[in-house]
Amino acid sequence: MSAIFSKIPVLAMILALAGIILHYCSSKEVAPSTIESGLDYYPVSVGNTWVYQVDTIQYSSRFSPSLNTTVVDTFRGKYFLKEVISDSIGLQEGNPFFRIELYRSPDSTGPWTIDSVWSIQRGKDKILKTENNRPIIKLKFPLTEGSRWDGNQYNTLQDSLAITWFSAKNLNKAIAFGSNSYPSVEIIQKSDSNCLTKSDFRETYLKGIGPAFVQKTSIIYSQEGPDPCGRIPLIESGKERTFKLLNFEKNP
């Protein structure tokens, strides 16, 4: 009889330990740093305005008769881009659909000249943005650390093999903007580098603000010389563009 009762505390300890492990695993699965609904990483409403500083580097190769070799010219530039959600167009596939107007200026305060017109669709499971007539799934919900999706599902670059899918990285990493710090997420759209080419396309979103930093790099390396795939490949042509958010105005 006493042997039976002596086993009860041991059984209770095992059950309690199992409960603690189960609670830990459940909490880990829904940790805020790994799962986000994601909708507030791109606030979409009429009147929202983003102003960016855009820095560009253009590479162009040419043959130099005086040097009897190919040289690469580097051209640096800077301009400012204002993105405004100007109007609600209605519904598309049951989701709110908005018009975006882009303005360009040599100065951050203007004057602004209309550059192009895009559109954006806010769905429960995604943000679909059309840039230069190319629809792109910018964000796919819910956001999870390491989650992947075909950002080009609705255009000619769609990838059924999941080789070039977008991916979410550094979810909820704190990033400073202005005088405050905001949770962020980095979306890797394409990151590939070898001795022939380099492609680096990524966007960083701040919670409650939207896209705050955009990197677009496309470079072709030279195949001339005795070691074209050396440790420091020579650039033949290409372009780098970085978009840095300067100001965000949210419609109340």
C-alpha positions as CSV (number, residue, x, y, z in Angstrom):
1,M,0.0,0.0,0.0
2,S,2.8,2.4,0.9
3,A,4.6,1.6,-2.3
4,I,1.6,2.7,-4.3
5,F,1.4,6.1,-2.5
6,S,5.1,6.6,-2.9
7,K,4.7,6.6,-6.7
8,I,2.0,9.4,-6.7
9,P,4.5,12.3,-6.1
10,V,6.7,11.0,-8.9
11,L,3.7,10.8,-11.2
12,A,2.7,14.4,-10.2
13,M,6.2,15.7,-10.9
14,I,6.2,14.0,-14.4
15,L,2.8,15.5,-15.3
16,A,3.8,19.0,-14.0
17,L,7.1,18.8,-16.0
18,A,5.1,17.8,-19.2
19,G,2.8,20.7,-18.7
20,I,5.7,23.1,-18.4
21,I,7.3,21.7,-21.6
22,L,4.0,21.9,-23.5
23,H,3.5,25.5,-22.3
24,Y,7.0,26.4,-23.4
25,C,6.6,24.9,-26.9
26,S,3.2,26.5,-27.4
27,S,4.5,29.9,-26.4
28,K,7.5,29.5,-28.7
29,E,5.2,28.8,-31.6
30,V,3.3,32.0,-31.3
31,A,6.1,34.3,-30.1
32,P,5.6,37.9,-31.5
33,S,9.2,37.8,-32.9
34,T,8.3,34.9,-35.2
35,I,4.7,35.5,-36.2
36,E,2.9,38.7,-37.2
37,S,-0.4,39.4,-39.0
38,G,1.7,41.8,-41.0
39,L,-1.1,44.2,-42.1
40,D,0.3,47.1,-40.1
41,Y,3.7,46.8,-41.9
42,Y,2.2,48.6,-44.9
43,P,-0.6,51.1,-43.9
44,V,-2.7,51.6,-46.9
45,S,-5.2,54.5,-46.9
46,V,-6.0,57.5,-49.1
47,G,-3.7,60.4,-48.2
48,N,-0.7,58.4,-46.9
49,T,2.5,59.9,-48.3
50,W,6.1,58.8,-48.3
51,V,9.1,60.9,-49.4
52,Y,12.4,59.1,-50.3
53,Q,15.9,60.2,-51.1
54,V,17.1,58.1,-54.1
55,D,20.8,57.6,-54.6
56,T,22.0,56.1,-57.8
57,I,25.2,54.7,-59.2
58,Q,25.5,53.8,-62.9
59,Y,28.3,51.8,-64.3
60,S,29.2,51.9,-68.0
61,S,32.3,50.3,-69.7
62,R,34.0,51.7,-72.8
63,F,37.3,51.2,-74.6
64,S,39.9,53.8,-74.0
65,P,42.3,54.2,-77.0
66,S,44.8,56.1,-74.9
67,L,45.0,53.3,-72.3
68,N,44.4,50.6,-74.9
69,T,42.0,48.9,-72.5
70,T,38.5,48.9,-71.3
71,V,37.6,51.4,-68.5
72,V,34.4,51.7,-66.5
73,D,32.8,55.1,-66.0
74,T,30.9,55.6,-62.7
75,F,28.0,58.2,-62.6
76,R,26.5,59.1,-59.3
77,G,23.1,60.8,-59.0
78,K,20.5,61.8,-56.4
79,Y,16.8,62.8,-56.6
80,F,13.8,62.6,-54.4
81,L,10.6,60.6,-54.9
82,K,7.2,61.3,-53.3
83,E,4.7,58.4,-53.2
84,V,1.0,59.3,-52.5
85,I,-2.0,57.1,-52.2
86,S,-4.2,59.6,-54.0
87,D,-7.6,57.8,-54.4
88,S,-9.7,54.7,-53.7
89,I,-10.5,53.0,-57.0
90,G,-13.0,50.5,-55.5
91,L,-12.8,46.8,-55.0
92,Q,-10.8,44.2,-56.9
93,E,-11.4,40.6,-56.1
94,G,-13.3,41.9,-53.0
95,N,-10.2,43.8,-51.7
96,P,-9.8,47.6,-51.5
97,F,-7.9,49.0,-54.5
98,F,-6.0,52.3,-54.5
99,R,-4.3,54.6,-56.9
100,I,-0.7,55.7,-56.2
101,E,0.9,58.8,-57.7
102,L,4.6,59.1,-57.8
103,Y,6.3,62.6,-58.0
104,R,9.9,63.3,-58.7
105,S,12.1,66.3,-57.7
106,P,15.7,67.4,-57.5
107,D,15.0,68.7,-54.0
108,S,13.3,67.1,-51.0
109,T,10.9,70.0,-50.7
110,G,9.9,70.2,-54.4
111,P,8.7,71.4,-56.8
112,W,7.3,68.0,-57.6
113,T,6.6,66.7,-61.1
114,I,4.4,63.7,-61.7
115,D,6.5,60.7,-62.7
116,S,4.2,57.7,-62.9
117,V,1.0,56.1,-61.7
118,W,0.9,52.8,-59.8
119,S,-1.7,50.9,-57.8
120,I,-2.0,48.9,-54.6
121,Q,-4.4,46.3,-53.4
122,R,-4.8,45.5,-49.7
123,G,-6.1,42.0,-49.0
124,K,-6.4,39.9,-45.9
125,D,-3.6,37.7,-47.0
126,K,-1.3,40.0,-49.0
127,I,-0.3,43.4,-50.3
128,L,-0.3,43.4,-54.1
129,K,1.4,46.4,-55.6
130,T,1.6,47.2,-59.3
131,E,4.8,49.0,-60.3
132,N,5.3,49.9,-64.0
133,N,2.5,47.6,-65.0
134,R,4.1,44.7,-63.1
135,P,2.0,43.3,-60.2
136,I,4.2,42.2,-57.2
137,I,3.1,40.6,-53.9
138,K,5.1,42.8,-51.6
139,L,3.9,41.2,-48.3
140,K,2.3,37.8,-47.7
141,F,0.3,37.3,-44.5
142,P,0.7,36.2,-41.8
143,L,4.3,37.2,-41.7
144,T,6.7,34.6,-40.1
145,E,10.4,34.7,-39.8
146,G,11.8,32.9,-42.9
147,S,8.4,32.6,-44.6
148,R,8.6,32.5,-48.4
149,W,6.2,33.3,-51.3
150,D,6.2,33.8,-55.0
151,G,6.2,37.6,-55.2
152,N,5.9,37.4,-59.0
153,Q,2.9,35.1,-59.0
154,Y,0.8,37.5,-61.1
155,N,3.5,38.5,-63.6
156,T,5.7,36.9,-66.2
157,L,8.5,36.2,-63.7
158,Q,6.3,33.7,-61.7
159,D,8.4,30.8,-60.3
160,S,6.6,27.5,-59.8
161,L,9.8,25.9,-58.6
162,A,10.2,28.2,-55.6
163,I,13.8,29.1,-56.6
164,T,13.4,32.9,-56.6
165,W,10.6,33.3,-54.1
166,F,10.6,36.3,-51.7
167,S,11.5,35.7,-48.0
168,A,11.0,37.5,-44.7
169,K,14.0,38.1,-42.5
170,N,14.7,39.9,-39.2
171,L,11.0,40.1,-38.2
172,N,10.4,42.7,-35.5
173,K,14.0,43.9,-35.4
174,A,14.0,47.4,-33.9
175,I,15.1,50.1,-36.4
176,A,15.3,53.9,-35.6
177,F,13.4,56.3,-37.7
178,G,13.3,60.0,-36.7
179,S,13.2,60.1,-32.9
180,N,11.5,56.7,-32.5
181,S,12.3,53.1,-32.9
182,Y,10.0,50.7,-34.8
183,P,9.7,47.0,-35.3
184,S,10.7,46.1,-38.9
185,V,10.9,43.2,-41.4
186,E,13.2,42.8,-44.3
187,I,11.9,41.3,-47.5
188,I,14.6,39.7,-49.7
189,Q,13.2,39.7,-53.2
190,K,16.4,38.5,-54.9
191,S,19.9,38.0,-53.6
192,D,22.4,36.3,-56.0
193,S,26.0,36.9,-56.7
194,N,28.6,35.0,-58.7
195,C,31.5,35.9,-61.0
196,L,29.1,36.8,-63.8
197,T,26.4,38.9,-62.2
198,K,25.2,40.3,-58.9
199,S,21.5,40.9,-58.1
200,D,20.4,42.3,-54.7
201,F,16.8,43.4,-54.4
202,R,15.4,43.9,-50.9
203,E,12.9,46.1,-49.0
204,T,12.7,47.0,-45.3
205,Y,9.3,47.8,-43.8
206,L,8.6,49.6,-40.5
207,K,5.4,48.7,-38.5
208,G,2.9,51.5,-38.9
209,I,4.9,53.3,-41.6
210,G,5.6,50.9,-44.5
211,P,8.6,50.7,-46.8
212,A,11.5,52.6,-45.3
213,F,14.5,51.3,-47.2
214,V,14.8,49.8,-50.7
215,Q,17.9,48.4,-52.3
216,K,18.0,47.6,-56.1
217,T,21.3,46.4,-57.4
218,S,21.9,44.7,-60.8
219,I,25.5,44.4,-62.0
220,I,27.3,42.5,-64.8
221,Y,31.0,41.6,-64.2
222,S,33.6,41.8,-66.9
223,Q,34.9,38.5,-68.3
224,E,38.1,40.1,-69.7
225,G,41.5,39.6,-68.3
226,P,43.5,36.5,-67.1
227,D,41.3,36.0,-64.0
228,P,37.7,37.1,-64.8
229,C,36.3,35.2,-61.7
230,G,38.9,36.6,-59.3
231,R,38.2,37.4,-55.7
232,I,37.4,41.1,-56.7
233,P,35.5,40.9,-60.0
234,L,35.6,43.9,-62.3
235,I,32.3,45.6,-63.1
236,E,31.4,45.9,-66.7
237,S,28.0,47.6,-66.4
238,G,25.1,47.9,-64.1
239,K,23.1,50.1,-61.7
240,E,22.6,50.5,-58.0
241,R,19.7,52.4,-56.5
242,T,18.9,53.0,-52.8
243,F,15.6,54.5,-51.5
244,K,15.8,55.9,-48.0
245,L,12.6,57.2,-46.4
246,L,12.9,60.8,-45.2
247,N,9.3,61.5,-44.2
248,F,6.0,59.7,-43.7
249,E,2.6,61.4,-43.4
250,K,-0.3,59.2,-42.3
251,N,-3.8,60.2,-43.1
252,P,-5.7,60.5,-39.7
